[in-house]
Structures are given as C-alpha cells and as structure tokens.
Amino acid sequence: MIFNPAEENEYEAVCALLVHRFEQWAWENGIDADPFVVEAALDYRHLGTPDGRLGLWDQRHIEEFLLDWVPRTVTVLPDEEPADAPGTLRCLLRYLDAVHLADPRGASLPEVLEAVDAVAPRYAEAMTDRSRWGLAKFWITTAAERGVDVHDEQALQDFVGRAQGGEVPYDPEVLQTIVERHMRSSGPVRSEPQLPVALPGDDVLREQAGRSPVLRQLRGLAEWAGRDRRTLTGSGRLRLSDARELVERLDTGDDTDSVRSSADLPRLNLLVEWAKTARLIRVAKGRLYAVAKAEPVLNDPLALWRRAFDAFRELPSPVRGGRGGRYGVSVLFGEYDVYDVVLPDVLATLYSLPYPMPWPRLRDTVNLAYRSSSLLEVLATDSIGFGQADDDLRTVLGVLEDLGAIECHQGMADPVFADLAMSENDLEGWAGTPAEDDDDLETPSGILPGMPTGLAGPLDDALLDETLSGDALLDGAPPDDALLSDALLDDEATQRARKLKSELNSGPVELIRLTDLGTDSVRRRLLAEGRDAPLIGELAQAAPAGLLGVLADHYDPESARAELTAWIAVHGDRSAALEQLVRAVRTMPFRTRAEAMLDVLVSSLDDGELLLRSLRSDPSLAPTALSLLARREILTPEDLTEPESLLMVAESLLQLCEATGADGVREVLRQQGREAEEALRAALASGHPDREGLADLQALAERVPWERKAHVGLVQQRGHRKNGRRGGKRRR
C-alpha cells in the first residue's frame, strides 16, 4: 500500500487491481460509485502527498482531496455531470476498512466519514471556482466551452493557434491566479522513509527536559522580565546594567568587561530573541515583560522544551550564533542564509539513525548541500567560505546540545560511515540531474497563454492531465556550468573523499546523535508535515490485519519484532494473540498482501518456522504457506505432493495477476503458449481457496490468443509490466 514514485509500473498494477475489486464490492453492495474518483483518490495519496500511504486517510487528506486535488485536476466538460466525489470517497474509505487495507495510524472509519460529511457541502463550490483549477483544466474547459472537440488533436491544435493570436476570450485575472499558484508550488516531494524509533513516555521526557540548561535560562529570563516590565533602550535593546545582571544571573558565559552595549553579548541576545520567538516574553511600548499566558508552559518542563525547540528553527538569522558570536559573511547566518533549509535536513539526517553520526560525515553532507545550491560561486570566492560554514554548523549543534536535543561524545565511527564516504560519483549530484537529451523530446506546435514553455508530448487524450498540467515541464536542469569546473568535480572530489575516509578511520571522532527529547520533537515535526515516522508501540491497539500490514510495508525486521512482541503482550494469552494474527492473514483477500503479512509474522517470531510449517495443511492458508516455504528454500519442488504443486501453480498465477495486472498476465500466458495453457488449466482445477481470483483467471484465459509452442518450467513469473489500463483511458 505504498510505492516509491519510481515504481510506476507496480503502482499502476495495484491501482488497477484496487479499482477493479472496489467496483465489484460496490456492485455487490448495491452502491453507485464512480471508479474514476477512486483512481483519482489513489493518485492523490500516491503522487500528491509527502508520505504516499494509500490506506491512511485523515481530515487533512480528505479536505485537500475534495477541495484542492479534484477541483484542480478533474475536468468536467460542459456536457458532463460532475462526479459525486464525496459520495465515492465515503465508499472507498468503507471499502478500505472492509478489506483490512486501512492504515490503523490514520483516523478511524467513523472519524473519516464524519470528515467527508463536514467537507462535502463545500465541494460543489470548489469545483466551480475557476481560480482553483489547474492550467490543463482551465484551457480544456475553455476549449470545450468554445465548441472544440477536445478529443480531436487537430481541433486542439487549431484552438492553440487561435488562443495565441488573441482570438479566444478568457478571464485573464483567473488565469493569472492559476499561473501564480502553479509557479509558487512545485508540488509535494515524496519524503524519505524513516526507520521506526523507540521513545520513553512523557513522564520520562519531562524529567529529561527539566535538566536542560537552556530551559533554566529561558525560565529565568521570563521571571526576571516579570509583569512589572523592564525598560529597554531607544533602539529596543536591554540596558547595559540589566544585561550585565542577566549575564550573571543566567550564567550565559558572555564577557561583560569590555562591552559598551548589550548588543555585544551574543549568548544573552540569543536567549532574549529565543524567548520572544517562543512567546515567553514580549516588548510593548519600549518595555520588556513576561507573557501571562505562557505561565502554564513555563511550569511544564516538557511543554516548555517543545516550544523552545520549535522556536529555535524560527529565530531571526542575526542572532542564531549563540556561542561563537561571529555574524559576518556566513552561509548559515549571514546575507546568504540557508539555515531554514540546512537545520531541518540535519535533524532529519540524525533522526532514526541506528548509529551516532560522526562529525566529519555530517560536515561533508552539509557541505554537499551547499555545493548543490546557488551559493557555490559565493563560497568559492569568499574569504571565509566553507570554514565559516563549518563553524556556523558547530555553533548550531552547540546550542542544540545545551538545549538537550543532541548528545556529543568521542568515539570510533561505525564502519558503515566509512563505507559511505563520498566518492567522485557522489559529486555528480552537485550539478543537479542533467536534462533529457533534446532529441528525445516532442514539442507541441504552440503554447497556450500562461502555459510554461518546455512542455513535451503531443496534444492527445492524455493531454488532460499530462501535456497541459505542467507536470511535463523539463526539470532537473543543472545550474550554470561555470559554477562547477572540471577541477572542482575531479580534484577536490578526490581530495575530500580521501580526507573523509582518513578522518573516519584514523581514530576517535566526535559522534552526534539525537536525544530522546530531540527524537520526539523531530518526529512531531515530521508528522505535522504529513510524513511517516513510525513509533514502536503505537500499534499496540491496532487490529491484527492493520498491524501486520504496517509492519510489512514500513518496518525493518528488528523494529517489526519489537512491535509484534509489544502487541502480543498487550493482548494477553500468546496462543490467542497468534490465532488472531493468523486469522487476519487467512481473511486477507489479496494474495500478495497475505503473503507479506504472513512473512513478517513468521520472521518476527522465534518459532516462526514451526508456525509456517503447521500452516502447510491449513485449508485456507496452505497456498500462502507453501509459497513462503518455497521462497525461503525450506521446501523444494521434490518435497511437494501433486495437490500442493497445483496449489503452488495457482498461487503463482494469482500473484502474477495482482503484480502485473490483467494485460501483464495475458501477455505472459500468450508468450508461454501451450505450457502456460496447461498450467492455467491445472490452476483452475487446483481447489485453490481464492474462488474470486480463479474466476478472474478463467475470464482472462478465455480472452488469450494462445500460441502453440512449448516453454520450460511452470508459470512462476512475478515481473512488473505496465498494464496499459491508464494510458488508454480517457480522463475527464
């Protein structure tokens, strides 16, 4: 239920399978639903969200899908009735729950249905609000309203010519709004998957937060400001006498002997701005005072710590350098500030790592980010350059250490980091991804007003969501070639790779890792951004099918074992808990998912192989168990009885059907000829428990133009081909 964006063929097959099964389910339950809306909903979760989890829905997804994605991407021609997207979405959510594909970490079924009901009254207005439309929808609708047959390529080309010549009336203000929104948003970027993390409870985190030196200083500053207010200078700074008092009271470490202004006390200034950003203190009419509403936060160490952590990312750049006090030409803090990009990436890099990050590796990773940015030319000529950038990064890490977000200690780096030391090949990413060769591009004869240049592909039926959507823009073009000389790519790359490997292997280095507090707050931020950040123990109350599905899709083996152990402990008797889990696999209607669920269950149990062997004779699970036993090389073909061999053939064909789609199965059967025909007949007579799947195979067999030629081996393929379903289907 999750695919990398590059897994286009695999996603296409699963999307087709889900839509097909949904249509059958809806018909059996007397439900009138639009399969196109189902496909649009799956596309939205796959392509339009950072996490891509098809089975996880909550209120924000429902609102964005109905009020943004559908109005922007789904075109309703003048002679068509708009689809009942809210009604179909309700049915899809019910279906995902009924077949145990809903992710248990999302909202419950009653909650998502209530969310659809809340958004539904606004859907019709959103669909008719032209300012919400995408570029493709705007021009296709405009063409159709002018009587153009939008399925006729030549008619569309003629329309483009008239629009370019100013002969087609349209609302320029609406078009400008659409273009501006399109230029502002490049769409969501699929986030990298995160390993599950383990965290203590809030009571432990609260006790850890209470030991933070920064929290003591922030609380002390708010208490000093008080409700009586402290007078500031005309420029809005602390008076020098007050500043000296605070340096001693808060133990900031600033040198007050030779300063003439509180502006020369960097650590104190950092704390003041930090407290302002965290809404603990504020300035009004030239005075500084504590915010009364912040008192509950000041009294709760964990709440205060979380607010301080979030505020640190929002600090104005001139005061971020708490320890070093250097605010000159700086990558992180100066005129070329990239702090807002670097800090989240650094924290995400440290998040869920199984080993502490060595400073040299983190430093060079951040340098790589600088080099891929437009700052490269500045850094290459600036007198401070990367050395200052490294100092700035150390400053940030020092403040995070004082806060209690990271821990640093000396030690040997894990060998995995030396293995990952930058090579010359790593530097290819510095220049960005080269644009595709011009010879491979097809350019339409004209561009409509407001459309970006560089669109590829002919004006055909797929134009509705490909040619004119803006998604076909040529992206990934490298920066100015002058910024990356051959010497930089070759000589410096080699030197830096050798230096990094030497640093990591020659002796102890500084090792950096997130603390529990840091991990907790980074995870909270990731979740707020809509990203997936699994937490060991969060599935303790999940339904068995939901548990196994999430473990199969998102968990590494060690984390899956820990999560499953916790789930079994919560559910009391181990035998009864295992029976629930096995029953969940038994009732899963999708063959590939059932095998994945059983695989993760068996892999996470000490006696998993015994369980797997015991299911060999289970009437419902025998095909899945036999497939896993063969895949793990516990059984060989010679170990199988004749009925078991037939079950294996049937299971292989059914999984092939799910993995490649109907077109893929037809092609495989056609190519393998007589032997495939015989295998299919054997599968249909095997007694496999998936009667619905066998019926689909029977229907496929009746449409296959068999080729009478022999091939070696039974049909065992599970390759991935694009099923062709979406490419030839007209889109609204």
N, C-alpha and C positions, 0 to 999 in steps of 0.2 A: 504493500500500500504506500510505497514511496519509491521514487525513481530519480536518479541523477538526471539533470536536463540533457546530458549527452545520450542517455538511454532512450532515444526517441522511439526506436522500434519496439522495445519492451513495453514502454508506456502505451503506445498505440494499441498493442495487442490486448493489454489489460483493460484499457478504456473500452475497447470494443466488446470485450467479454462482459464487463460490468453493465454496460448499456443493454446488451442482449439479455442478460439474466434479469435486469431490472424490468425490462419490457415484459418478460414472461411473468414475473412476480406481480406486476401491476395488472396484467390481464387476468391472472388467476384470482386476484382480489377485487376485480371489478373497478379498478381505478383508472381514470382517464388522465394520463400524464404525458408530457412531451419529452421524448428521448433526447431531442436536441438540447434541451435545457440541462438534462443530466450530463451530457457531454460537456456543455459549457461550464457546469459546476466543477467537474473533474479537471478541466483545463485550467480553471481559475486557481484551484488549490495546487496544481502541478506547476503552472507557469507564472501565476500572479501573486504568489506569497513566498516569503523567505524560507519557510520550512518544508513546503511541498507535501505535507502529510494528507493523503486523500481522505482518510477516515476521521480526521479530527476537525470538528466544527465548533465554534463558539459564537457569541454575539457579534464580535467584530468581523468575523468572516461572513456571516450572514448579511450584515449591513453593507459591507463592501461589495459583496457579490451582487446583491439586488439593486443597490443604489449607485454603483460605480461600474463594475465589470460588465454587467448585462447592458445598461444604457450606453456604455462606451463601445462595446464590441458586437452586440447583436443587432443586426439591421432588420428592420421591419419595413417591407416595401408598401407602397400606398394601397395595393390590393390585398394585403395580408392582415390577418388579425394578430395582434401581439400575443405571444405565448403567456400562459399563466405561470410565470417563473416562480412566484411564491408558492403556489399550489404544488408544482412539481418538486420544488426543493423540499417541501414538507414530506412528500412521498419518498424522495431519495434518502432523507435522514431516517425515516422509518425503516426503509429497506436496509440501510447500512446497519441499523441496530438489530433487525430481524435475522440477518445472516452473519452476525457477530464480526462485522468489519469496522464498527465504530471504535475509534481510539478512546480508551477509558480515561485518558487525561484531558479530554475535551469536556464540554458541557454535557449534561445528561440529556436523554431524549425529551423529557418534559421541558427542560430549560431551552433547548434549541427550537422546539416547536413554538414555545412562547415567544422566543426572539423573532421568529419568522412572522408570527401574528402581529408583533409590535411594528415591524418594518413594512409589512405588506401595504398599509394604506398610503405609503409614500412612493410606492413602486411605479404606479401609473404616471405620476407627475414627473418622476425622474426619467422615465422612458421618453417623454415628450419634450424634455428640457434639452434643447439642441446644444447648449453650452457644455453639456456632459458628454456629448458624442465624441467618438474618435474621428480622425481625419478620413479614414476609409468610409465610415458610416455616413459622414456629412456629405461626401461627394457622390456616393452611390445613391443615397436618398435624393439628393438634388437632381441627379441624372434621371432617376425614375419619375420624379415629380414633373420633369420636363418631357415625359413620354418616351424616354430612351429605354430600349430593351437592354437591361444591364447584363443579360446573359449572351449578348451578341458582341463579340470582341470588336468588330469593325465599328459598330454603333458607339461603343465606348470610346474608341479612338477618335471618332468624329466629334464626340462630346468634349473630349480633352482639348481638341483644337479650338472649338468654339469658346470654351472657358478661358483658354489662354488669350484669345483675341478679345476678351471682354464682352462677349455676346451672351453670356449666361448670367442672369441676375441671381445674386445671393446676398446674404446678410454679412457684410464684411466684419462687423463687430463680433458676431458669433464665431466666425472663422478665426479672427484674431485671438479670441479667448481660447479656442481649441488649440491653436498653434502654440500659444504661450504655455499652456499646460503641458503640451507634448514636449516642448523644449526643456521645461523645468524638470520633468520626471523621465528618467531613463528606465523606469520600471523596477520592480524588486530584484535584488540579486540573491540567488539561492545561497543560503548560508552553509558553511561547512558543518558537517555533523559533529556533535560534541560527545565525548565519552561520558557515561553516567558518573556522577560523583556521589560520595557519601558525606553527610553532614550531621553534626550533633543537633539536638533540639535547641529551641530558642533560649531556654534557661542557661545552657552551657554557653551559647553565643553571647548572651547578655553578660555573663561573668567575664568572658574574654574581653568584651568591649569596655568593661569597667577598668581594665588595666591599660587602656590606650593613653599615652602622654598627650596626644593632640586633643582628645576629648576633655581631659583635665584642663587644658589651656583654653579651649573654647568655652567651657562652662565657667571658668574663672573670669574670662573676658566679659561674658554676659552678666555675671554677678557684679563685676566692677562697674559696668555701664549703668546697671540698675534702672529704676524707674525715675530717679531724680535727674537723670540726663547729665552728660558730660559735654562741656563746651569745646568746640573744635576751633581751629584757626580759620582765618578768612578763606584759605584755599581748601578747606574741608578736611584737614589732617589733624591728627592728635597734637595737642600742645606738647612741647618737648618735655616739660616736667611730668606730665601724665604718662608720656611714652616711657620715660626712664622708670617711673614707678611700675608700669606694667611689665617692662623687661625683667625687672627683679621679681615681681610677683608671679609671673608666668614662667620664669626661667627659660626665656627664649634663646639665650646664648648670644644675643646681639651685643656688639661693642658700643657702649654709650659714651666712652670717654672723649672722643674727638668729633662727635657729630654735632651739626648745627641745626638739624631739623629731623623730625620723626620720619621724614621720607628716606633717611639714610639707615633705617632699621628694617632690613628686608624681611626677617622672620616675623617680627611683630606686624608689619604691614600685611604679610601673607595671612596671619591669623585674623586680623581685622576684616580683610576682604572676604576671607573664608566664612567668618561668622555672619557677615552681611548676606553673602550668597546663600547661606543655609537658613536665612530668615531668623537668626537668633538675636541680632541687633539691627538697628536701622538708624538713619540720620534724618532729622526733621528740624528745619529752621536753625541750622548751624549747631545742632546738638546731637550727641550720640546717646541712644538709650536702648534698653533691652525690650524685645518684643514680648508682650504679656502672653500672647497665645502660644509662645514657644515653651512656656514653663513645663507642661507635661512632657514634652520631648526632652528637655534638659534633665528631668528626673528619671528618665528611662534610658539607661546606657545603650541598649540595642537600637532603640529608635533614633537616638542622637547619632550613633555611629553610622547608621544607614543614611541619615540625612547628610552627614558630613561627607561621606563617600560620594554620594550623588552630586553634592555641591562642588567637590574638588574638580570634577570634569567641566564645570560651568564657570570656573573662575576667569576673570578678565586676564588676558595673557601677560600684561606687565608685572603681575605680582605672583606669578607661579614659581619663580625661582627661589623658594624659601630658604635654602641653606647657602647656596653659593653667592647670591646677591649680584650676579652679573647679568645685566639686561641689555647688552649691546646687540650687535648684529647676530641673531641667534635663530637657528632653524625652528626650535620649539616655541620660543617666547618673543621673538623679535618681529621685524617687518614681514618676514616670510613665514609666519606662524602656521604650522601644520599640527599643532598639539591636539586639536579636536579629532584628527584622523589617527595620529600615532598612538595616543593613550588607549583608546578602546581596542585597537589592534594588539597592543602589548598585553593588555589584560586578557583578551581573548586567546592570545598565544599561550599565556601561562595557565589558562583555565583547563582543568581536567587532565593536565599532563601527568602521566604516571611517574615521572622523574623530575627532580628540580632542574630548572633551566640554567645552564652555565652563562655567566655574563658575556663572554666573548660571542657566543652563538646569538644571544638576544641582541647584542650591539650590532652584529653584522646583519641580522634580519631587519632591524630598523634602518640601517644604512641602505639596504637593498630597496626599502620602501622610498627613501629619499631619492635614490638614483632613478627610480622609475617615475618620479614626479617632475614637474617643470622647474623644480629648484636645482636641478643638476648643474645648469650653467652657472647659477649664483654660487653654489658650493665649490665648483671647480675653480672659480676666480677669487672667492672671498678669502681674506687672510685668516679667518677663524675656521671656516669650513667644517669638516666632519669632526675635528677635535672638539669644537664648541658644541656640536650636536650631541656628541657622546657625553660631554659634561652636563648638558641640559637633561639628557635622559637619566643620568645618575642623580641629578637633583630631584627629578620627579620620583624616582624609585626611593630616594632617601625620605621624602615626605610620606610616601605610601607606607614605608617601613615604620616611621614614627606613628602613623595612624593605626597600624596593626593590620594592614591589608596584605602585606607580603612579609616573608621572612628571608633573611640572607645569612649564609654561613659558608665557610671554606670547606672544600672537599673535591674529590675527583669527579669529573663529569662522567655520566653514564656513557658507555661506548656508543650508544645509538646516536649521540650528538656528533661524535667524531665521524661516524659513517655518513652523516647528513651534511658534513662540512661543504661549503659552497664549492662547486666545480665551475669550470668555464661554461658548461651548459646552463647553469643557473642564471648566468648573466644574459641569456637570450631574452628573459622576461623583462630585463631593464628597458628594452626598447619597445615593449608592447608587442602584440601579435601582429605580424605583417598582414597587410590587406590581401585579399584574394587576388590572384592574377587577373588582370583586366580581360584576358581572353576568355575567362570562364563566365563573364557577366553578360546578361542580356539587359539592354536598357530600353525602356519604353520610348515611343517616339515623342512624348511630351510629358510635362509635369504640370499638374493642376496648381492653381494659385494656392499658396500656403503649404504645399507639399514639399518636404525636404528633397534635395537632389540626391542622386545616387541610388534610387530605387531599382531593384533588379526584378526581372521576371516579366512575362507577357501579361497583358490585360485579359485574363480568362476568369473562369468561375471561381478560382481560388483567390482572386483579387480582393474579395470582400474582407478577408482577414489576413492577407499576406502582402499583396502588392501595394495596397494603399494604406496599410496600417501603420507604416513607419517602422515595423519590426524588421523590414528587409534592408534597412539602412546599412551601408558599409561601415562597420565599426572596427575597432581594434587597430586603427591606423597608428603607426608609430609617431613619436614626437619628431621634431626637427632633427634630421640626420646629423647636423652639426653638433648636437648635444652629446652624441655618442661616437667618439672617434674610435677607429680600429685599435689604437693603442690602449684606450680605456678598456675595451672589450677583451683584449688579449692579455697585455702585460699586467695590468692592475688586477684583472680577474685571477690570474695565476698567482700573483703575489699574495693577494688577500686569502685565497684558498689555502696556500701553504702556511701563512701566518696563523690562520684559524685552527688548522689541524695541529700545528705545533703548540699553540696555547692550550688546546684541549687535552693533549697527550703528555705534555711535559711535566705537569704537576698539578697541585691543588689550584682551583679557581673559585671565584665567588659563585655560589649556587643560589638561585632565586626560585621561590615558589609562593603561590597564594596561600594565605592562612585560611582557616575555616570561615572567618569573617569576610575575607576577600572573595573567597569562592561563593559564599552565599549571596553577596551583593552583586557580583558579576552575573551569577545565574539569574537573579531577579531582573537585572537589566536585559539579559538575553531574552527572557520570557516576555518582558514588556515590548520588545522589538518583534515579537512573533516568532522567535527562533526556538528550536528544540533543544532543551537542556535537561536530560533525564536525571532524576534523583533516585538513588537506591532507597527503596522503602515506600516510594509514592504510589506503588501499585498494590500495596498490601490489601486493599479492599476492592480491587478490580475483579470483574467477572473472570472466570478461568480462560475463556477464549480471548478476552481483551488482554489479559496478562501475557499469554503465550504469543499472541500476535505482536505485541510491542517488543517483547524480548527477541523475537525472530527478526524484526525489522530494524531495531535500534541499539541493541545491547551487544557488547563484546562478551566472550564466553565467561570471563571471571565475574563481570558485573551481573550477567544473567544468572549465574549460580547463586550469587548473594541475594538477588531479588527473589528468586524462586524459593530459596531457603526461608527468607522472611515471610513470604506469602504462606508457605506451608505451616510455619509456626503460628501465624495468626489464625489459621483455620483448624487448629486443634489436632485431631487424630490424623496421623500421616497417611494411613491407608485410605481414609475417607477423602482426604485432600487430593491424593493421587487419582482416585477414582473420578473426582470432579474434573481434573485436568484431562484425563484420558477421554472422558465423555465429551469434553469440548472439542477434542480432535475428531472424535467419531461423528459429531454433528456438523463439522465444517463442510459446507457444500463445494468448496473449491479445492481441487486436488493438490495443486502446488502449495497452497497455503496450509493445508492439512499436513503435508509432509514437513514443511518448515516448522510448524508448531510442534510436531512430534520430535523432530530433530533437536530443537532447542530444549525440549523437556528431557529427552534421553541424555543429551550432553551435559545437562546441569545436575544430574543425579549420580551419586556414587554407584548405584546399582542400575544405571540406565540401560546397560546392555541386557540385563536379565529381564527388565520390563519389555524391551523391544522384542526379545525372543518369545516372550509369553504372548505377544500380540500376533504372532505368526498365524495362529489358528483362530483369531477373532473374526467373526463373520463380516463385520463392517470395516475393520482396520487392517485386515490381512494384506490387501494390495499396498497400502502405505507402508506397513511394517516391512514387507518383502522388498519394496523399493529401497528403503533405508538400509536394510541388511545387505543388500547387494551393493549399494553405493559405498558403504563402509567396508566392503570386501569381507564381511563376516560369512556371507553365503556366496557360493559360486553357482553358475548355471547348472553344474552337475549335482548340486545339493537340492535342487528344486524338483518337486513332483510335477507331473504333467499338468494337473489343475493349477498349481502355483505358477508354472511357466505361462499358462494362458492368462492368468491374472496379471502377471508382470507385463505381458504384451499390451493388455487393455490399459493398464495404468500408464504405461509409457505413451500410448496414443492419446489418452485423455489429457495428460500433462502437456503433450505437444500441442494439443488443440488450445489449451489455455495460454501457452507461452508464445505461440506464433499467430493465433487467430485462424479463422476458417480458411482464408486464402493460403496461409502458410501450410496448413495440413493438406489441402487439396494439391498443392504443388509437390509436397513430399510424396504423397501417395501416387500422384501421376508419374513422377520420376522413377519411383522404385518398382512400378509395374506389377507383374504377377505376384511376386513375393509379398509386396505390400498388400495386395488384394487378399491374399491368403491370410496374412496377419490380421487384417481388419475383420475378416470373417471369424477368425479364431477369437478375436477380442469380443465381438458381438455375441459369441456363444460361450463366453468365459464364466458367466454368472457374476460378473463384477457388480458390486452393490450400488454403484452410481448409475441408476437407470436413466436419469436425465442426460448425463454425459454420453451414455451409449446411444440414446436416441439422437443426439446431435451428430454423433459419428455416423450413424445409419443414414441420416439425411445428407451428410457430406458424401458418403460412399455412392449414393445414387446419382450424384452430380459429377463424379470424377470420370474423365475420359481415359480409361485405363490403357497403358502401353504394355504390350505383351513382351516383357523382357525380364530376365532374372537378375537379381542382385543378391549379394552375400549378406546374411545377417538379418535379424528381425528389425522392425522399425523401433529404434531406440533414440532417435534424434530429438533434441530439445533446443535446437538452434533458434535464433531470433531473426525473423524477417518482418519487414514492414507489411502489414496485412492489406494495405491499399484501401481500407474502408473509408478513411477520412479524406484521402486525396481526391477521390472522385465524387464525393458527396457535395451537393450544392448547399452552401451555407446561407442562412438568412442574412 
